[in-house]
Amino acid sequence: MTVSKFWNQAFIAALTRLPAEQAKIEADKALEIAIEHWQGLMKEKGAVVPQWVLYADLQLEDIRKQRGD
């Protein structure tokens, strides 16, 4: 699943119970939690991330934060 698809689904799910502005915040939180989850798995198993992919098209499990974050 791409980042943009994940965020859109999280936003729509939150939108069914919250106003739009709060739903955006909740979708951002859900995305952050998912990224942290995949980063933990990558540390355990190791992975190579493509260098030149648009953020919105990047697969969720391939996201890495900069070192020091």
C-alpha positions in Angstrom: 0.0 0.0 0.0 1.3 3.4 -0.9 1.7 6.2 1.7 -1.0 8.3 -0.1 -3.5 5.4 -0.1 -2.9 4.6 3.5 -3.3 8.2 4.5 -6.5 8.6 2.5 -8.0 5.5 4.0 -7.0 6.6 7.5 -8.5 10.1 6.8 -11.8 8.6 5.5 -12.0 6.3 8.5 -11.5 9.2 10.9 -13.8 11.4 9.0 -16.7 9.1 9.7 -16.4 10.1 13.4 -14.6 13.4 13.5 -14.7 16.9 11.8 -12.4 17.2 8.8 -9.6 19.1 10.6 -9.4 16.6 13.4 -9.6 13.7 10.9 -6.5 15.1 9.2 -4.6 15.1 12.5 -5.8 11.5 13.2 -4.7 10.3 9.7 -1.3 11.9 10.3 -1.0 10.1 13.6 -2.0 6.8 12.0 0.6 7.2 9.3 3.3 8.0 11.8 2.4 4.8 13.8 2.5 2.7 10.7 5.9 4.1 9.6 7.3 3.4 13.1 6.0 -0.1 12.9 7.7 -0.8 9.5 10.9 0.9 10.6 11.1 -1.5 13.5 10.7 -4.5 11.2 13.3 -3.1 8.8 15.9 -2.8 11.7 15.3 -6.5 12.5 15.4 -7.8 9.0 17.2 -5.1 7.0 15.9 -3.6 3.8 16.9 -1.5 0.8 14.9 1.6 0.0 14.6 3.1 -3.5 16.2 6.5 -3.6 14.1 8.3 -6.2 10.5 7.6 -5.6 7.8 10.2 -5.0 6.8 10.2 -1.4 3.1 9.7 -2.2 4.0 6.6 -4.3 6.4 5.1 -1.8 5.3 1.8 -0.3 4.4 2.3 3.3 6.8 -0.4 4.5 9.7 1.3 2.7 9.7 4.6 4.6 12.6 5.4 6.7 13.2 8.4 8.9 16.4 10.4 8.8 18.9 9.2 11.4 18.5 11.2 14.6 14.7 11.5 14.4 
